Amino acid sequence: MHAPVAVSDLVRCHACPVRYYYERNESYPESDRYAVCKQISYHLGTALDPDAIWQEVLAVRSAIDLELRSFLDTCIAACNRREWKPADQTDVRVMSEKYGIIGMVDRVGIDGAFSIIRTAGAPPYGTYAADRLRIASCAICLHEMTGNEVTGGFVEYIPDGVSRFHTVQPRDRRQFLSTLRRVRSIHDGEVPHHPLNAPCRRCRYRERCEHDGGRRLSDLM
């Protein structure tokens, strides 16, 4: 019986399975930028008060870099350029027993539409590959949980005040299935090969990856 796989693990493995293998037991604390964007997201659809939201950020993350206040102001100015629908629920835990995955949806509207928030700027058009995988994974979970068709979800790029709906495509579901298989094979001890488009130049594991190759954990032991 496999332990549930987090959607965040799927995204990390999709980026590079070798790096995910090396870091699979590490925890990832949220960044200061995420703390700012997350707190703003709770107020989308209402008047955004920079001072009040900053005080909430300080209450949640007292040691935050105070220079991030200007980042908060930039985000709010961007978000004020468009209208947002308020959330009916926030931080909704989602899961699929069929596929054995768990995740978190940042916002769910009264109409059932869901959103995930990102701290990155929006791409020129569409959404990033990692975000499409997140949306596909959460849509699969919500379909199983509610029994309703879930065609896709919104990606909200808070720094740019941009919200884009991504309709889940067959290629997204194929990517979900292949990445899930890869994560489980790594948990079973398989040492993956790095993909052709892996971000090797900025990876701290580059030399180790080239040395280890693609052997099983039992071989390395």
C-alpha positions in Angstrom: 0.0 0.0 0.0 1.6 3.3 -1.1 1.5 6.3 1.1 -0.4 9.3 -0.4 1.6 11.4 -2.8 1.4 15.2 -2.4 0.6 17.3 -5.4 3.7 19.4 -4.5 5.8 16.2 -4.9 4.3 15.6 -8.3 5.4 19.1 -9.3 8.9 18.8 -7.9 9.4 15.4 -9.7 8.0 16.8 -12.9 10.6 19.6 -12.8 13.5 17.1 -12.4 13.0 13.5 -11.0 16.7 13.3 -10.1 16.6 16.4 -7.9 13.3 15.2 -6.4 15.1 11.9 -5.6 17.9 13.7 -3.7 15.5 16.0 -1.9 12.5 13.7 -1.4 13.0 13.6 2.4 13.6 17.3 2.9 11.0 19.8 4.1 10.4 23.1 2.3 9.4 26.0 4.5 7.3 28.6 2.7 9.1 31.7 1.4 8.5 35.3 2.6 7.0 36.1 -0.9 4.6 33.2 -0.5 3.5 34.5 2.9 2.7 37.9 1.4 0.9 36.5 -1.6 -1.1 34.1 0.5 -2.3 36.7 2.9 -3.4 38.9 0.0 -5.3 36.0 -1.5 -7.6 35.8 1.6 -8.8 39.4 0.7 -9.3 39.1 -3.0 -12.8 40.2 -4.0 -12.9 42.8 -1.2 -11.2 46.1 -0.7 -7.4 45.5 -0.3 -6.1 47.5 2.7 -2.2 47.3 2.5 -1.7 48.3 6.1 -4.2 45.8 7.5 -2.8 43.0 5.3 0.8 43.8 6.2 -0.1 43.5 9.9 -1.6 40.1 9.2 1.6 39.1 7.4 3.6 40.2 10.5 1.3 38.2 12.8 1.8 35.1 10.7 5.5 35.5 10.0 7.0 37.8 12.6 10.6 37.4 11.3 9.7 38.4 7.7 12.1 40.7 5.8 10.6 44.1 6.3 11.6 45.1 2.8 8.9 42.8 1.6 6.4 45.5 2.5 7.2 47.2 -0.8 6.5 43.8 -2.6 3.1 43.7 -0.9 2.3 47.2 -2.1 3.3 46.2 -5.6 1.1 43.1 -5.5 -1.9 45.0 -4.2 -1.5 47.7 -6.8 -1.5 45.0 -9.5 -4.5 43.2 -8.0 -6.5 46.4 -7.8 -6.4 46.7 -11.6 -9.0 44.0 -12.0 -12.1 42.6 -10.3 -11.9 39.4 -8.3 -14.5 37.0 -7.0 -14.4 36.5 -3.3 -13.7 33.0 -2.0 -16.4 30.9 -0.3 -13.7 28.6 1.1 -9.9 28.9 1.5 -7.2 26.3 2.1 -9.3 23.4 1.1 -7.7 20.0 1.4 -8.4 17.8 -1.6 -7.6 14.1 -2.2 -8.2 11.2 -4.5 -8.4 7.7 -3.1 -8.3 6.3 -6.6 -4.9 7.7 -7.4 -3.6 8.1 -3.8 -2.9 11.8 -4.0 -3.5 14.8 -1.6 -3.2 18.5 -2.1 -4.5 21.9 -1.2 -6.6 24.3 -3.1 -6.1 28.0 -2.1 -9.6 29.4 -3.0 -13.0 27.9 -3.9 -15.7 30.2 -5.1 -19.4 30.0 -4.3 -19.9 28.5 -7.8 -17.4 25.7 -7.1 -14.6 27.2 -9.2 -11.2 26.7 -7.6 -7.9 28.6 -7.7 -4.3 28.1 -6.8 -2.1 31.1 -6.1 1.4 31.6 -7.3 4.2 34.0 -6.2 5.7 34.2 -9.7 4.9 36.7 -12.4 2.5 35.5 -15.1 3.9 34.1 -18.4 3.1 36.2 -21.5 0.2 33.9 -22.2 -1.3 30.7 -20.8 0.1 29.1 -17.7 3.4 27.4 -16.7 3.7 23.6 -17.1 4.0 23.1 -13.4 0.8 25.0 -12.8 -1.0 23.0 -15.4 0.0 19.8 -13.5 -1.3 21.4 -10.3 -4.6 22.3 -11.8 -5.0 18.8 -13.4 -4.2 17.1 -10.1 -6.6 19.2 -8.1 -9.3 18.8 -10.7 -9.0 15.0 -10.5 -9.3 15.2 -6.7 -12.3 17.6 -6.7 -14.1 15.5 -9.4 -13.8 12.4 -7.1 -14.8 14.3 -4.0 -17.8 16.1 -5.4 -18.9 13.8 -8.3 -19.2 16.9 -10.5 -17.3 17.5 -13.7 -14.3 19.7 -13.0 -13.0 21.0 -16.3 -10.1 23.1 -14.9 -9.2 25.8 -12.5 -7.7 29.3 -12.1 -4.1 30.1 -11.6 -3.7 33.5 -9.8 -0.4 35.1 -10.3 -0.6 37.6 -7.4 2.5 39.8 -8.2 1.0 40.7 -11.6 -2.7 40.7 -10.5 -3.4 38.1 -13.2 -5.9 35.2 -13.0 -6.0 32.7 -15.9 -8.3 29.7 -16.2 -6.7 26.5 -17.5 -8.9 23.9 -19.0 -7.4 20.4 -18.3 -6.3 18.7 -21.5 -5.7 15.1 -22.2 -1.9 15.8 -22.3 -2.2 17.2 -18.7 -3.8 13.9 -17.5 -1.1 11.9 -19.3 1.5 14.0 -17.6 -0.2 13.5 -14.3 -0.2 9.7 -14.7 3.4 9.5 -15.9 4.7 11.7 -13.1 2.7 9.8 -10.5 4.3 6.6 -11.7 7.7 8.2 -11.6 7.2 9.4 -8.0 6.1 6.0 -6.8 9.1 4.3 -8.6 11.4 6.6 -6.7 9.7 5.8 -3.4 10.2 2.2 -4.3 14.0 2.7 -4.6 14.5 3.5 -8.3 17.2 6.1 -9.1 15.9 8.1 -12.0 17.7 9.3 -15.1 17.7 13.1 -15.5 15.5 14.3 -18.4 16.9 16.0 -21.5 15.4 19.4 -20.5 16.5 19.2 -16.8 17.6 22.6 -15.3 21.1 21.2 -14.7 23.1 24.5 -15.0 21.7 25.9 -11.7 21.4 22.5 -9.9 23.6 21.8 -6.9 23.3 18.1 -7.6 24.8 18.2 -11.1 28.1 16.4 -10.4 26.4 13.9 -8.2 23.8 13.2 -10.8 26.3 12.7 -13.5 28.3 10.3 -11.3 25.4 8.2 -10.0 23.8 7.7 -13.4 20.4 5.8 -13.3 20.9 2.9 -10.9 18.7 1.4 -8.3 19.2 2.4 -4.7 20.2 -1.2 -3.9 23.1 -0.9 -6.4 24.3 2.3 -4.7 24.1 0.6 -1.3 
